[in-house]
Amino acid sequence: MSYSKRVSLLIGMDSLIVLFSIFIGYYILNPYFNIYTLQMLVISSLTLLVSHHVFAFIYHLYHKAWEYASVGELVAIVKAVTFSVGTAAIVQLLVNSDIYIRVLFITWLLHMCLIGGSRFSWRMLRGRLIQSAIEKESALIVGAGSAGTMLVRQLLKHNESELKPMAFVDDDAAKQKLEIYGVTVLGKTEDIPEIVEKNGIAHIIIAIPSLNKTEIQRIYQECSKTKAQIKIMPMIEDIITGKVSVNQFRDVQVEDLLGRDPVELDTQGISKKLTGKTILVTGAGGSIGSEICRQVSKFKPEKILLLGHGENSIYSIDMELRNRFKGKLEIIPIIADIQDRQRIFDVMDKYRPDVVYHAAAHKHVPLMEYNPKEAVKNNVIGTKNVAEAADTFSVSNFVLISSDKAVNPTNVMGSTKRIAEMVIQELDKHSQTKFVAVRFGNVLGSRGSVIPLFKKQIQSGGPITVTHPEMTRYFMTIPEASRLVMQAGTLARGGEIFVLDMGEPVKIVDLAKNLIKLSGYKEEEIGIKYSGIRPGEKMYEELLGKDEVHDEAIFPKIFIGKSVEVDFSRVSTLVDNYNVYDTEYTRDYVLNLANDRESLLVQSMN
């Protein structure tokens, strides 16, 4: 219906209601009280009719979407009706020196009931007609707080939604058996499996955006006992800022189940270090490097240097940042190999960065077992090149991206990362540059991590290959890893190894099972196959060695390791002579060097 037709219909309907109300009031009371003359009835009727339309326009009664009517619309009706009846009373007083209160009171009652009833009955009728025409799937809402009630209201109000809220669950004892918008709180989170089974629930929506990761994990475990699809409501701040609407749900992500909250940033401290500065990121096209670039760019540096060996990955992050931060900072893509010492020194000399984030590295454990010389060239010599260039050209802060595999390493990759730490700790002793390292656990979604591999295996129909049922790892997200890198730069005094409090380690097999469930499959459909521990892998990872541990966190969820003295001459021997070693000797040498073992290191070069 067009706007003009809709307004005309409402005006005509309201005119009939107004006249009906006053005439009914007159015919009910006049036989008993004989209070109206015909002349007074006509004057009152016309006054009430005109004043109603005037106040209806003032309070926008003809412009409201009554299918979404609520308390605000009811208040507008009360005001319009009351003021129009009040206007009629004033006219009666002026014309007849008297007010016919009984008639006007009944008129007001009828007026309110009929105007309000016509509007709200339209809302109810339209809602029921549409709901009956659309088949909706049942949903259980976890959380009967403000977010949950907001969600239910939206689902009931927006008929295009495919979900119908059937019940709440909430752990608050005071809310049990309460009805909210006609939806009952049927139990607590521990009752989810039973409630889903009894009511044929097809979807579960977790509507508690403030939940910490431990609670989300607990609730998810209960939800995963059912066959229902599990969704989570977006963050309230995203709803307020308009990024998403209340009824735009997202799937529960693996990172929601890590069992801990993400690290918070000291944004003021980071801003002082980065705003208006020149920042160099090596390995800028990689998973971690590119996210560091995104995070750093938010702090308005003057320049950001994107250094990497692969032109496609550097092109990708370069174009992304140019589109996202157009005109806000200077972005300089640099194709260079960190093993090319002269090229790295030339770059450092030309641009004179204030901060260097060194993310370039070989990180694949089994591959580096087969290629130990390449691991040494990239992870040790490459790091030495970048670090010594930073020292030469007076870079303020240098942050090395290391790994939890550098602790008591049993593989080439972890060993070369530990030796890279030794390199920067040695340089820090006599340099004006503050050199620090940041140790990560496994990064969810990064290249070479288990999540992309598991997803591919699930898409192929399975099975998921897990090395061992008891193997555990620490996990963090890519944005979280990048934030830790930036935070470490602000906390650096020189020589430290920073570690994130990553909570409890996660069993790889549990991660696989959760991913199968989140992908909409059952474990029996995909299957899990144990392939055995690969070369160089540990069953359990550590974040700090026993001789490196400081008891107290220096920043919420960030710990610092003690510097461990090493004989740096051994590192120099490796750097100078690795090329003459054979593959097996190189592997053994870096393992012994990283673990500070004498046996092989004292052997003759021959």
Steps between C-alpha positions, in 0.01 A plus 500: 500500500635847406564763766206724394255209493623379839458844662155544340389163634619583853336844495170352385515220757592740782217739399247220536652395837489859636139557398397156618662559840326829577161388366513176702591702809207732431246219449616314812476795738253748351182301585603507867651846533357697205825695473552552126300712265519408135692820435757415770536148365582630149748759634672243724516245219655741250746633761604150598536394135715797398714496815559125470642537149711798607653310793528182290727690262691661787573160654551330160221246540462484123874454438580209730566142388233338717621149425792588731292686759614496863480713817617815320210479255254440785621817676449698177139372478430594865631854443307554176170369642535682833583836343221473242244417771647782710453741207135393474459566873641854461261572210206374709604730783523803268168432321288372788691607813504136604693176432314174452754286683309169493448508125859606434635231731310224316601661171865491612473133599340394174736721303805340667375145464400533135799704378750292695323176421489568128872571489621215719260246354656574162841422645378172649299395195781579254756320715287187530412493129864527398622255762242247394610543138871450578634175637755582767750280677501489878781664697622474858649822639785460749486801732185683616684827569477826309665359187282188496176693547607747231562208268162337568322831444677542166422146389132542586480845343681428175288255312767443236704314761513124448514425872230484765614526864351208694675523838774658708763340721677705765711411803336772712269321747277810528408479129385139494142452368468871413343602168666768287307610189306175536817285503560299817828440682491119514821426686874553538782438255552152638141421387567593134519141364171404668317819392617463140386137490155567653418806288651397169736800497688546172721795593679616816601866522748605769380851588745606772755721317686579824592135564867421551660220299483250787123542531448483123695175496288358785173597331620371164577161653137473615369619162723255313318211668200582278439485127402869487697758304695728733525875437625792705361853523733783388665735749277778639749768388475370141121527521513852646746624237284352227753245371243222542138466610379311803375205298816459292660201666839351432625148534692411813866517400782277618662804665186542715591168660859575603391524862643845577441866420722683248779729617406869530724769353661802661388711205642821644848348541490345153385827347803682645731245339333487158313822420693712252785244479647286222426130556666209319332157495697209355297207375220754445316271261469211747213423735656669804689768308195619307290518818776699671483742206122535541526558874794741475326706230217581742746697716575750220871449430656735246630212287464124502754292309366165376805280447467148365646250255174394330369765263140369494457512878661847525277623216195368683568671835617816321171535310295416806667770711481758220126446466442502874730786606502710184672835561557431871856360480774427251519132403821374340516141368854356495592173329811372677648179641622528860784264406633775268703694756591794275141548385375506859767754599410717200129497595578585862735781395250651254188501719649512854201330675422574864358154577563162335266203535689196372241241394685346202591138571467138398260346751384161369641236739514185279626692194786652694602152621571417137655840424706607804740716301212708364369540854842627611528737202158655554431478873852559630703683234198694372417611855867593557500712183185692593603540865852623421361744243259629766793544738713677237230751410378564857152352486323572830327161550545160337242227568572143394211261443609175666320178592416281796694234308817692594468365857710183544473449123481153353483612137693715254238773475481549878879483529557768237241720671685456831829589331331809349407600856865456599603730213282790609576451871871521422451812288293663773799494737690767307237669282291816537214307338268316736484139378220275630334175396137388522416130528174376354316177528325368191310770314149403390447547129860587412661338198616152583289478818266210569171690454526557121618139461210365706250712303628363170478146632141559617405649161646190334283277718772403748661351684680763707858391567627557853851392596424370851191497729694656789686770307431851636582851382453859615282700262434865429334699220684695230375841627593402856853400392541831319382701800753321720777597259405869518458490876842341540652793313361745755616292798849440366799594712731277299584130493163369623300205372128574531241224535121515501305328775322261264298315760492123487636314197240346269498142376529495122239224484252714697561785257427261212178379662380857562577597140303202370201605712531866400505393134160335546616138499518215746829344599383167355439664159849650466714274718833562671812309400819492710807526279781493759736770622692665215878561496601764754160531668447512876204352679469812718628854445640744756506878502799559728783275613548437871798737515312778317190539714401823677210443739309826447338643190630844403178577313160328520547154346855575381801342670868563452774238488842544655798538270714184494874541443637312198840468337438707189818375332311178424236697312773674302654163416165378366446815293850487354512129424146363453550475125779242535299273731293222353127484571521263797785690661315832460189353664699359792705817540201736529321265740803481729569872474139597579494264799847614616644149476876458467524155341495587134608862526850414619563259217752590235372659183641199325 
